[in-house]
Amino acid sequence: MKKRKLGNSDLFVNPVGLGCMGFSHASGDPVDSETAVKTLRQAYEMGYDFFDTAEAYTGFSPDGSVSYNEELVGKALHDVRDKVVIATKMGVHHNEDLSLTVDVRPETIRKSVEGSLRKLGTDYIDLYYQHRIDPKVEPEIVAETMAALIKEGKIRYWGISETTEDYLRRANAVCPVTAIENRYSMMARWHESIFPICEELNIAFVAFSPMANGFLTGKYTPDTKFEGKQDYRAGMPQYTQEGYEKAKALLELLTGMAEEKQATMGQLSLAWMLCRKPYIVPIPGSRKVERLHENIEAGKIVLTEDEVAEIDAKLNTMEFEVFGGHSTK
């Protein structure tokens, strides 16, 4: 697989990265530490070299202990640190009702970066994201803080997650942004308007939830029993009966094309975005070794321009209910 360059950096990664969130957060009870570290290490050995985590990806085990995602990633990769790209994020705290508290004041960023360095067991972070926009802090202030951290050697590059076009331009004018991390999938295409800016400013688009929180694998239905309140998928609109019915045509499309390509539905959904733009890097997440292997193999699937155009044309006729607050058509 040909590696992809992350924006204006000297970071090169395989086409499919690994979203590590599910090992400790939002996918049911956290995986026990030993198993999580072992699985993350297996991911590295099968070819993953871009690992995405965050300060906020914590979870509570049945025994009441706290699972810190950054610690799991750090333990799994400590002896191959120079062979991987680690991205983490700051500025978000998850509340019990699933709402977010956002704080990206300079003093908060500095406290967060020190905590992340300690948990990861490293003295630098390759790519440090602002996890969400904080309406109380101007983008220029965040960018100035990131520039200082780069100069100090604590981070190499920085990015913004769930950014808007205006916010991105203002931040980039102060300190060049290497990557944005926004929700993107066949069912969630509302950020495509930012593609021209990524191209203009040489910024990578890291796609989180590239399979619509598992929906595009075809493995889940409205009857699926998710793992309680720690598995956020249980309340997502694509898993309601109405949402599922709206997306049936897409599942049928994926089923047919996947058979033609001798691929899985999930692989095809990843290959679609990889073949759309050379600067897109999806970061699907899974806790299962077989699924991790399946996902990284998607980087070998080639769709022609005509095949991508055919999929796009069909997607343009479809309407979805999907997590993220949008119905897309």
Order of alpha helices (4+ residues) and beta strands (2+ residues): beta-beta-beta-alpha-beta-beta-beta-alpha-beta-beta-beta-alpha-beta-alpha-beta-alpha-beta-alpha-beta-alpha-alpha-alpha-beta-alpha-alpha-beta-beta
